Amino acid sequence: MPQIFSPKADGLARLTIWGVAIAVVVALGVTFLLMRSPYATAVGLVRDQPVPFSHKHHVGGLGLDCRYCHASVETSAFAGVPETEVCMTCHSQLWTDADVLEPVRESWATGAPIRWQRVNSLPDYAYFDHSVHVAKGVPCEACHGRVDQMPLTRKAEPLTMSFCVDCHRDPAKRLRPKSAVFAMGWSTKKSRAELGHYLMKANGIQTETLTDCSTCHR
């Protein structure tokens, strides 16, 4: 009976199988890395805004509290975007003719809101409540980074599911006393581990339920 395949065919078949397997592994690895890269998560991204608002100037320089502009952060799921009236509290007297503030003056004159572009956002299927996190001692800095050092606001953390789950599994290392939730660059001489576990108990944080699907997907 004549031989259909040459002696080299077996080696070629093995090489092809291994090549396909390696290609699949490499493709999965590249996809995994890409999905966690700044390209996909937009970490570090600065979006064009109607007004180039500087947190570094207003928070780091002038010392404005986060709640002055994000007034509903302690009582609502949403931190809130400042209304034009909040901006004009100061800018009706300061920098009144600055070209860069023309959108603010126009909004004030017409009543049309300023169309700010969201820097940090979650998909619709993920539920997040600012007021709950603030009440439990999770600082703004944990998700938004050192905004007091940002001339233009950029995304500081990926806000992916793994980012949230990592915190829900071990929130102690990020917790602060409620008086320090809005402080930028806060530090303490106390043991962070001991303080974190104390705050978890004091604030009634139970990690057993924090990773339930229904906690974030409702």
Secondary structure, DSSP 8 states (H G I E B T S, - for coil): ---SS-HHHHHHHHHHHHHHHHHHHHHHHHHHHHHTSHHHH-TT-B---SS---HIIIIIIT---HHHHSTTTTTSSS-----HHHHHHHHTTSSTT-GGGHHHHHHHHH--------SS---TTS---HHHHHHTT--HHHHH--GGG-SS-B--S---HHHHHHHHH-GGGG---GGGTT-TT---SS-HHHHHHHHHHHTT--HHHHTSHHHH--
